[in-house]
Amino acid sequence: MLPEPDPALCRSLAADLRDAGFSAEGVRDAWGAAADDAIARGLRSPALRALGDRADPLAVLARLLVLGMPEAAASTGLALPRTGADGLARLGLAAVEDDLVRPLAVVRPQSYADATGSGQWWIASDLDEAALGGPLPEDHVLGVGGASLTLAGLQLPTPAARGLDVGAGCGIQALRSRAQVDHVVATDISARALAFTRLNALLNGVERIQTRLGSLFEPVAGEQFDRIVSNPPFVITPRVADVPAYEYRDGGMVGDDVVAAFVTGAGEHLTPGGVAQLLGNWETRDGVDGLERVRSWVDASPVPLDAWVVERESLDPLSYAELWVRDGGTLPGTPGFTRLVDAWLDDFGARGVTEVGFGYILLRRPADGAPSLARYERLHTALAGDSLGAHLADALAAHDRLAALDDAGVTASTLVVAGDVTEARHHLPGAEDPTVIELRQGGGFGRSLGVDPGLAALVGACDGDLPVGVLIDAIAQLLGVDPAALRADLIPRVRELLFTGFLRFAD
């Protein structure tokens, strides 16, 4: 267990790291982009080769705190003149043995950027597989990974008073929430994880993050929040002996029950208008599609909810099993790999699971109590941008405005094409007219949409000057079709283009 972090020591450590140039960019420049990418794959040797025998503060801290390798106490003291090796030990981040500082945790710089600006955190967490030289312990506290960065980028960049981070881990979502939320409560079943959350808040000078121990919503019974965010321990794990139950990824339930419990329980803890966002897995089981199962969880909420669920990826049972066995540090060809994979396959087979989806869930408690958004979609393509939070916020605002407009109101609206939208036309050789017209989105979810000449003409004409109805009438005349029929065809599609961000209201 980490000791309770000393605020003064955390400030000293932050100052030392800052003076050493210990930033994501600084470390990456020190050993090069290829070595930096190799670290994410568990390979430390390219970075060590690049650093060579450098003994400057940045090199010492990169080896000690990023790679998790011992350093001489004298070198550590020079790199951390305020904190010293003893200070690291008092924070629980290292042990000093003779003249050697042995890391007990990593402290890695993490840069971030969103619609509100950019910045950097230092994130402390447990030593990874490369530093440990083997599988992770079950109480391992994970650092910043791809999933946590994805969720941080999904968070809405709009102000709120009170937030909740369920399953806080090292605290990155709580830190990200505090950029827009006045006060955040961070919960976890792991006291060690919450200690890292408190340490990271102090290390980064972020106040008003309160930690509470407990599972899911138990620590906040009877309370409500404007924002809830969660990267829950959603990994589906066989409930059999000898299969590691890692706290950071396994919620201790069968199958996807932990995600179902979050979805059905979140509504009662949201204020009217409040939004919950989470990552999750869902099973296609006994012939029932995974997204339909998520829909049933939303429908089971005692509080009616708006829902927008996006499946980004799906895996067959074998691929899923191999992914998470490797994630725990057991690699192909090592003892136990086949046994663990078989345990996963036996579990999936017994429960009739044929596929596992991964994606994002956004839930909102309607301010007026009446849900109007139920969107369940698959988008198995590469994302166009790193941060989706602003796109989600814009989509919700467009949805709410559209919900208040009948078709006549949409027809009377003046629209503009979003700045990231391009059009591609494909012709057969020698043909005058295109066979395919495609609209492409440069940001957001990077959607591509095939359109017909009528909709393409309308989108091309939306420059903020004339209302939609006037444009449709002109296009109907050019195409020689009935204006009323063209309106009936185009207005529902205009609504979709406004929600997905291809079009925007001009005012």
C-alpha positions as CSV (number, residue, x, y, z in Angstrom):
1,M,0.0,0.0,0.0
2,L,1.3,3.5,-0.9
3,P,1.7,5.8,2.1
4,E,-0.5,8.8,2.2
5,P,1.2,11.3,-0.2
6,D,2.8,14.3,1.4
7,P,1.7,17.5,-0.4
8,A,5.0,19.3,0.2
9,L,7.0,16.3,-1.2
10,C,4.7,16.2,-4.2
11,R,5.3,19.9,-4.9
12,S,9.0,19.3,-4.6
13,L,8.9,16.4,-7.0
14,A,6.9,18.3,-9.5
15,A,9.4,21.2,-9.4
16,D,12.3,18.8,-9.9
17,L,10.6,17.0,-12.8
18,R,9.8,20.4,-14.4
19,D,13.4,21.7,-14.1
20,A,14.7,18.4,-15.6
21,G,12.6,18.9,-18.7
22,F,10.8,15.6,-17.8
23,S,7.9,16.0,-20.3
24,A,6.5,13.6,-22.9
25,E,8.2,15.5,-25.7
26,G,11.5,15.8,-23.8
27,V,11.6,12.0,-23.1
28,R,10.6,11.2,-26.6
29,D,13.3,13.4,-28.0
30,A,15.9,11.9,-25.7
31,W,15.6,8.4,-27.1
32,G,13.8,8.9,-30.4
33,A,10.3,8.1,-31.8
34,A,11.1,4.5,-32.6
35,A,12.3,3.7,-29.1
36,D,9.4,5.5,-27.6
37,D,6.9,3.5,-29.6
38,A,8.8,0.3,-28.7
39,I,8.2,1.0,-25.0
40,A,4.5,0.8,-25.6
41,R,5.1,-2.7,-26.9
42,G,7.1,-3.6,-23.7
43,L,10.6,-3.2,-25.3
44,R,13.0,-1.2,-23.2
45,S,16.3,-2.0,-24.9
46,P,16.0,0.5,-27.8
47,A,15.5,3.4,-25.3
48,L,18.4,2.2,-23.2
49,R,20.7,2.0,-26.3
50,A,19.7,5.5,-27.3
51,L,20.4,7.0,-23.8
52,G,23.8,5.2,-23.6
53,D,25.8,6.4,-20.6
54,R,24.1,9.8,-20.4
55,A,23.9,11.0,-16.7
56,D,22.0,14.2,-17.1
57,P,18.8,14.6,-15.0
58,L,16.5,13.8,-17.9
59,A,18.3,10.6,-18.8
60,V,18.4,9.5,-15.2
61,L,14.7,10.1,-14.6
62,A,13.8,8.5,-17.9
63,R,15.5,5.3,-16.9
64,L,14.3,5.4,-13.3
65,L,10.7,6.6,-13.6
66,V,9.7,5.7,-17.2
67,L,11.6,2.4,-17.7
68,G,11.5,1.4,-14.1
69,M,15.2,0.6,-13.8
70,P,17.5,1.1,-10.8
71,E,19.7,4.2,-10.6
72,A,22.6,5.2,-8.3
73,A,21.4,7.2,-5.3
74,A,24.0,9.9,-6.1
75,S,22.7,10.3,-9.7
76,T,19.1,10.3,-8.4
77,G,19.9,13.0,-5.9
78,L,21.4,15.2,-8.6
79,A,18.4,14.7,-10.8
80,L,16.0,15.4,-8.0
81,P,17.7,18.1,-5.9
82,R,14.6,19.1,-3.9
83,T,13.1,15.6,-3.4
84,G,16.1,13.3,-3.3
85,A,16.1,9.5,-3.2
86,D,14.7,9.6,0.3
87,G,11.8,11.7,-0.8
88,L,10.9,9.2,-3.5
89,A,11.0,6.5,-0.9
90,R,8.7,8.5,1.5
91,L,6.2,8.8,-1.4
92,G,6.3,5.0,-1.9
93,L,7.7,5.4,-5.4
94,A,11.2,3.8,-4.7
95,A,13.3,1.9,-2.2
96,V,16.8,3.0,-1.3
97,E,19.1,0.0,-0.8
98,D,22.8,0.7,-0.1
99,D,23.7,3.2,-2.9
100,L,20.9,2.1,-5.3
101,V,17.5,3.5,-5.9
102,R,15.1,0.8,-6.9
103,P,11.8,2.0,-8.4
104,L,8.5,0.7,-6.9
105,A,6.3,2.6,-9.4
106,V,6.6,4.5,-12.6
107,V,6.0,8.2,-13.1
108,R,5.4,8.9,-16.7
109,P,4.8,12.2,-18.4
110,Q,1.6,12.4,-20.5
111,S,0.7,15.2,-22.8
112,Y,-3.0,15.9,-23.7
113,A,-5.0,18.2,-26.0
114,D,-8.7,18.8,-26.4
115,A,-11.0,21.5,-27.6
116,T,-10.1,23.7,-24.6
117,G,-6.3,23.6,-25.0
118,S,-3.3,21.4,-24.3
119,G,-1.2,20.5,-21.3
120,Q,0.7,17.7,-19.5
121,W,0.3,15.5,-16.5
122,W,2.8,13.3,-14.6
123,I,1.0,10.0,-13.9
124,A,2.3,7.6,-11.3
125,S,1.2,3.9,-11.4
126,D,2.5,0.4,-10.7
127,L,5.5,-1.1,-12.5
128,D,4.6,-2.7,-15.8
129,E,5.5,-6.2,-17.2
130,A,8.8,-5.0,-18.7
131,A,9.9,-3.6,-15.3
132,L,8.6,-6.6,-13.4
133,G,10.0,-9.1,-15.8
134,G,6.8,-11.2,-15.7
135,P,3.0,-11.3,-15.2
136,L,1.3,-8.5,-13.3
137,P,0.1,-8.9,-9.7
138,E,-3.7,-9.0,-9.4
139,D,-3.8,-5.7,-7.5
140,H,-1.8,-3.9,-10.2
141,V,-2.7,-0.2,-10.8
142,L,-2.6,0.5,-14.5
143,G,-1.1,3.7,-15.9
144,V,-2.2,5.6,-18.9
145,G,-3.1,3.2,-21.8
146,G,-4.9,3.6,-25.1
147,A,-8.4,3.0,-23.6
148,S,-7.9,5.6,-20.9
149,L,-6.7,8.2,-23.4
150,T,-9.7,7.4,-25.6
151,L,-12.1,8.0,-22.7
152,A,-10.3,11.2,-21.7
153,G,-10.8,12.5,-25.2
154,L,-14.5,11.5,-25.2
155,Q,-15.3,13.6,-22.1
156,L,-17.5,16.6,-22.9
157,P,-15.6,19.9,-22.9
158,T,-18.5,21.8,-21.4
159,P,-18.7,23.2,-17.8
160,A,-20.4,21.2,-15.0
161,A,-20.6,21.5,-11.2
162,R,-20.2,18.0,-9.9
163,G,-18.6,14.9,-11.4
164,L,-18.0,11.3,-10.5
165,D,-15.2,9.0,-11.8
166,V,-16.2,5.3,-11.2
167,G,-13.3,3.0,-11.1
168,A,-10.7,5.8,-11.0
169,G,-7.6,3.6,-11.2
170,C,-4.6,6.0,-11.3
171,G,-6.9,9.0,-11.6
172,I,-6.5,10.1,-15.1
173,Q,-10.2,10.5,-15.8
174,A,-10.7,12.5,-12.6
175,L,-7.8,14.8,-13.6
176,R,-9.3,15.2,-17.1
177,S,-12.8,15.9,-15.6
178,R,-11.5,18.6,-13.4
179,A,-10.6,20.7,-16.5
180,Q,-14.4,21.4,-16.8
181,V,-16.0,20.0,-13.6
182,D,-15.8,22.0,-10.4
183,H,-15.6,19.1,-8.0
184,V,-15.0,15.4,-8.7
185,V,-15.6,12.3,-6.6
186,A,-13.3,9.4,-7.6
187,T,-14.3,5.8,-6.5
188,D,-12.6,2.5,-6.8
189,I,-12.6,-0.9,-5.1
190,S,-8.8,-0.7,-4.7
191,A,-7.4,1.4,-1.9
192,R,-4.1,1.3,-3.7
193,A,-5.6,2.8,-6.8
194,L,-7.1,5.6,-4.8
195,A,-3.8,6.3,-3.2
196,F,-2.3,6.7,-6.7
197,T,-5.2,9.0,-7.6
198,R,-4.5,11.3,-4.6
199,L,-0.8,11.2,-5.4
200,N,-1.4,12.2,-9.0
201,A,-3.7,15.0,-8.1
202,L,-1.1,16.5,-5.7
203,L,1.7,15.9,-8.2
204,N,-0.2,17.9,-10.9
205,G,-1.5,20.5,-8.5
206,V,-5.2,19.6,-9.1
207,E,-7.5,20.3,-6.2
208,R,-11.1,19.3,-5.4
209,I,-10.8,15.6,-6.2
210,Q,-12.2,13.5,-3.4
211,T,-11.6,9.7,-3.2
212,R,-14.0,7.1,-1.8
213,L,-13.5,3.3,-1.5
214,G,-16.2,1.0,-2.9
215,S,-17.8,-0.8,-5.9
216,L,-19.7,1.0,-8.7
217,F,-22.2,3.4,-7.1
218,E,-22.1,2.1,-3.6
219,P,-19.8,5.0,-2.3
220,V,-22.2,7.6,-3.6
221,A,-25.6,6.1,-2.7
222,G,-28.3,8.8,-2.8
223,E,-26.1,11.3,-4.5
224,Q,-26.4,12.8,-8.0
225,F,-23.9,14.3,-10.4
226,D,-23.9,16.4,-13.5
227,R,-21.2,14.2,-15.1
228,I,-20.2,10.6,-14.6
229,V,-17.3,9.0,-16.3
230,S,-16.0,5.5,-16.1
231,N,-13.4,3.2,-17.6
232,P,-14.8,0.3,-15.6
233,P,-13.1,-3.1,-15.1
234,F,-15.1,-4.4,-18.0
235,V,-12.8,-7.2,-19.3
236,I,-14.8,-10.4,-19.5
237,T,-12.9,-13.0,-17.3
238,P,-13.7,-16.6,-16.7
239,R,-14.9,-17.1,-13.1
240,V,-12.8,-20.2,-12.5
241,A,-9.8,-21.0,-10.3
242,D,-6.3,-20.2,-11.5
243,V,-7.4,-17.4,-13.8
244,P,-5.9,-14.1,-12.5
245,A,-8.6,-11.6,-11.6
246,Y,-6.8,-8.3,-12.1
247,E,-8.5,-5.5,-10.2
248,Y,-7.8,-2.9,-12.9
249,R,-9.7,-4.8,-15.6
250,D,-11.9,-7.4,-13.9
251,G,-15.1,-6.3,-12.1
252,G,-15.6,-9.7,-10.5
253,M,-18.9,-10.4,-12.3
254,V,-19.9,-12.9,-15.0
255,G,-19.5,-11.8,-18.6
256,D,-20.5,-8.3,-19.3
257,D,-22.5,-7.9,-16.1
258,V,-20.4,-5.0,-14.8
259,V,-21.2,-2.9,-17.8
260,A,-24.9,-3.8,-17.5
261,A,-24.8,-2.8,-13.8
262,F,-23.3,0.5,-14.6
263,V,-25.8,1.3,-17.4
264,T,-28.9,0.3,-15.4
265,G,-27.6,2.1,-12.3
266,A,-26.2,5.4,-13.7
267,G,-29.5,7.1,-14.3
268,E,-30.4,7.4,-10.6
269,H,-27.1,9.2,-10.0
270,L,-27.5,11.8,-12.8
271,T,-29.0,15.2,-12.3
272,P,-31.6,16.1,-14.9
273,G,-29.6,16.9,-18.0
274,G,-26.6,15.0,-16.6
275,V,-24.4,12.9,-18.8
276,A,-22.6,9.6,-18.1
277,Q,-19.8,8.3,-20.4
278,L,-18.0,5.0,-20.3
279,L,-16.1,2.4,-22.2
280,G,-17.3,-1.2,-22.2
281,N,-17.6,-4.7,-23.7
282,W,-20.8,-6.4,-24.6
283,E,-21.4,-10.0,-25.7
284,T,-23.3,-11.3,-28.6
285,R,-24.9,-14.2,-26.7
286,D,-27.3,-17.0,-27.7
287,G,-28.0,-15.3,-31.0
288,V,-28.9,-11.9,-29.4
289,D,-26.8,-9.1,-30.9
290,G,-24.5,-7.3,-28.5
291,L,-25.9,-3.8,-29.3
292,E,-29.4,-5.1,-28.7
293,R,-28.3,-6.3,-25.3
294,V,-27.0,-2.9,-24.5
295,R,-30.3,-1.4,-25.5
296,S,-32.1,-3.8,-23.1
297,W,-29.8,-2.5,-20.3
298,V,-30.8,1.1,-21.1
299,D,-34.5,0.1,-21.2
300,A,-34.1,-1.6,-17.8
301,S,-32.9,1.6,-16.1
302,P,-35.5,2.8,-13.5
303,V,-34.7,6.3,-14.8
304,P,-35.5,6.9,-18.5
305,L,-32.3,7.7,-20.4
306,D,-31.2,9.1,-23.7
307,A,-28.5,6.7,-25.2
308,W,-25.9,6.9,-27.8
309,V,-23.8,3.7,-28.1
310,V,-21.0,3.3,-30.6
311,E,-19.3,-0.1,-31.2
312,R,-15.8,0.6,-32.4
313,E,-14.5,-3.0,-32.7
314,S,-15.6,-6.6,-32.3
315,L,-13.6,-9.7,-31.7
316,D,-14.3,-13.5,-31.9
317,P,-13.8,-15.4,-28.7
318,L,-10.3,-16.7,-29.5
319,S,-9.0,-13.2,-30.5
320,Y,-10.5,-11.8,-27.3
321,A,-9.0,-14.5,-25.1
322,E,-5.5,-14.1,-26.6
323,L,-5.7,-10.3,-26.3
324,W,-6.4,-10.3,-22.5
325,V,-4.1,-13.2,-21.7
326,R,-1.2,-11.3,-23.3
327,D,-2.4,-8.1,-21.5
328,G,-1.8,-9.8,-18.2
329,G,1.8,-10.6,-19.1
330,T,1.4,-14.3,-20.1
331,L,2.8,-14.5,-23.7
332,P,2.4,-17.2,-26.3
333,G,4.9,-20.0,-25.8
334,T,5.2,-19.4,-22.1
335,P,3.8,-21.7,-19.4
336,G,0.1,-21.2,-18.9
337,F,-0.8,-19.4,-22.1
338,T,-2.8,-22.2,-23.7
339,R,-4.4,-23.1,-20.4
340,L,-5.7,-19.5,-19.9
341,V,-6.9,-19.2,-23.5
342,D,-8.8,-22.5,-23.1
343,A,-10.4,-21.2,-19.9
344,W,-11.7,-18.2,-21.8
345,L,-13.0,-20.3,-24.6
346,D,-14.7,-22.8,-22.2
347,D,-16.4,-19.8,-20.5
348,F,-17.6,-18.3,-23.8
349,G,-18.8,-21.7,-25.1
350,A,-20.7,-22.5,-22.0
351,R,-22.6,-19.1,-22.1
352,G,-23.2,-19.2,-25.9
353,V,-21.0,-16.2,-26.7
354,T,-20.0,-15.8,-30.3
355,E,-18.6,-12.2,-30.4
356,V,-17.5,-9.5,-28.1
357,G,-18.0,-5.8,-29.0
358,F,-16.0,-2.9,-27.6
359,G,-17.1,0.7,-27.7
360,Y,-18.4,3.9,-26.1
361,I,-21.6,4.5,-24.2
362,L,-23.1,7.9,-23.6
363,L,-26.2,8.2,-21.4
364,R,-28.1,11.3,-20.5
365,R,-30.9,11.9,-18.1
366,P,-33.4,14.1,-20.0
367,A,-34.1,17.4,-18.3
368,D,-37.8,17.0,-19.0
369,G,-37.8,13.2,-18.2
370,A,-38.7,12.2,-21.8
371,P,-36.0,10.4,-23.7
372,S,-35.6,11.4,-27.4
373,L,-32.2,9.9,-28.3
374,A,-31.8,6.1,-28.9
375,R,-28.8,5.6,-31.3
376,Y,-27.0,2.3,-31.5
377,E,-24.4,2.1,-34.3
378,R,-21.3,0.3,-35.5
379,L,-18.4,2.4,-36.7
380,H,-15.5,0.0,-37.3
381,T,-13.2,2.5,-38.9
382,A,-10.2,4.5,-37.8
383,L,-11.0,7.6,-35.9
384,A,-10.3,10.9,-37.7
385,G,-9.2,12.8,-34.6
386,D,-7.7,12.3,-31.1
387,S,-10.5,14.0,-29.2
388,L,-14.2,13.3,-29.7
389,G,-15.5,15.2,-26.8
390,A,-16.3,18.4,-28.7
391,H,-17.9,16.4,-31.5
392,L,-20.2,14.6,-29.0
393,A,-21.2,17.9,-27.3
394,D,-22.0,19.4,-30.7
395,A,-24.0,16.4,-31.7
396,L,-26.1,16.5,-28.5
397,A,-26.7,20.2,-29.0
398,A,-27.8,19.6,-32.6
399,H,-30.1,16.8,-31.4
400,D,-31.8,19.0,-28.8
401,R,-32.3,21.8,-31.3
402,L,-33.7,19.4,-33.9
403,A,-36.0,17.8,-31.3
404,A,-37.7,21.2,-30.9
405,L,-38.1,21.7,-34.7
406,D,-40.8,20.1,-36.9
407,D,-40.0,19.6,-40.6
408,A,-41.3,23.1,-41.4
409,G,-38.8,24.4,-38.9
410,V,-35.9,22.5,-40.5
411,T,-37.0,23.7,-43.9
412,A,-36.9,27.3,-42.6
413,S,-33.4,26.9,-41.1
414,T,-30.2,28.3,-42.7
415,L,-27.3,25.9,-42.7
416,V,-23.6,25.7,-43.5
417,V,-21.3,22.9,-44.4
418,A,-18.8,21.9,-41.6
419,G,-15.3,23.0,-42.4
420,D,-13.9,19.4,-42.3
421,V,-16.3,18.0,-44.9
422,T,-15.1,17.1,-48.4
423,E,-16.8,15.6,-51.4
424,A,-15.5,12.9,-53.7
425,R,-17.1,12.0,-57.1
426,H,-16.3,8.8,-58.9
427,H,-16.9,8.5,-62.7
428,L,-16.7,5.6,-65.0
429,P,-14.2,6.3,-67.8
430,G,-15.9,8.6,-70.3
431,A,-19.0,9.1,-68.3
432,E,-20.3,12.6,-67.8
433,D,-22.2,11.9,-64.6
434,P,-20.7,10.4,-61.5
435,T,-21.6,6.9,-60.5
436,V,-20.8,7.5,-56.8
437,I,-20.9,10.8,-54.8
438,E,-19.3,10.5,-51.4
439,L,-19.2,13.0,-48.5
440,R,-16.3,12.6,-46.1
441,Q,-15.8,13.9,-42.6
442,G,-12.3,14.9,-41.6
443,G,-13.0,15.1,-37.9
444,G,-15.4,13.5,-35.4
445,F,-15.9,9.8,-36.2
446,G,-14.5,10.3,-39.8
447,R,-17.7,9.1,-41.4
448,S,-18.1,8.6,-45.1
449,L,-21.5,8.8,-46.7
450,G,-22.8,8.0,-50.1
451,V,-25.3,10.6,-51.4
452,D,-27.4,11.1,-54.4
453,P,-27.3,14.2,-56.7
454,G,-30.1,15.9,-54.8
455,L,-28.5,15.7,-51.4
456,A,-25.1,16.5,-52.8
457,A,-26.5,19.6,-54.4
458,L,-28.2,20.7,-51.2
459,V,-25.1,20.2,-49.1
460,G,-23.0,22.1,-51.6
461,A,-25.4,25.0,-51.6
462,C,-25.5,25.3,-47.7
463,D,-23.4,28.4,-47.3
464,G,-25.4,30.2,-44.6
465,D,-27.3,32.4,-47.1
466,L,-30.6,30.8,-48.0
467,P,-33.0,28.6,-46.0
468,V,-33.1,24.9,-46.7
469,G,-36.6,25.1,-48.2
470,V,-35.6,27.7,-50.8
471,L,-32.5,25.6,-51.8
472,I,-34.6,22.4,-52.1
473,D,-37.1,24.2,-54.4
474,A,-34.3,25.4,-56.6
475,I,-32.7,21.9,-56.8
476,A,-36.1,20.3,-57.6
477,Q,-36.5,22.7,-60.5
478,L,-32.9,21.8,-61.8
479,L,-33.6,18.1,-61.4
480,G,-37.1,18.3,-62.8
481,V,-38.7,16.6,-59.8
482,D,-41.6,17.4,-57.5
483,P,-40.5,19.9,-54.8
484,A,-42.8,18.4,-52.1
485,A,-41.5,14.9,-52.8
486,L,-37.9,16.1,-52.7
487,R,-38.5,17.8,-49.4
488,A,-40.0,14.6,-47.9
489,D,-36.9,12.7,-49.1
490,L,-34.2,15.2,-48.0
491,I,-35.4,16.7,-44.7
492,P,-34.9,13.4,-42.6
493,R,-31.4,13.1,-44.2
494,V,-30.6,16.8,-43.3
495,R,-31.5,16.0,-39.7
496,E,-29.0,13.1,-39.8
497,L,-26.3,15.3,-41.3
498,L,-26.8,17.9,-38.6
499,F,-26.5,15.4,-35.9
500,T,-23.4,13.7,-37.3
501,G,-21.7,17.1,-38.0
502,F,-21.7,17.3,-41.8
503,L,-23.9,20.3,-41.6
504,R,-24.3,23.0,-38.9
505,F,-26.9,25.6,-38.1
506,A,-25.7,29.0,-39.4
507,D,-26.8,30.9,-36.4
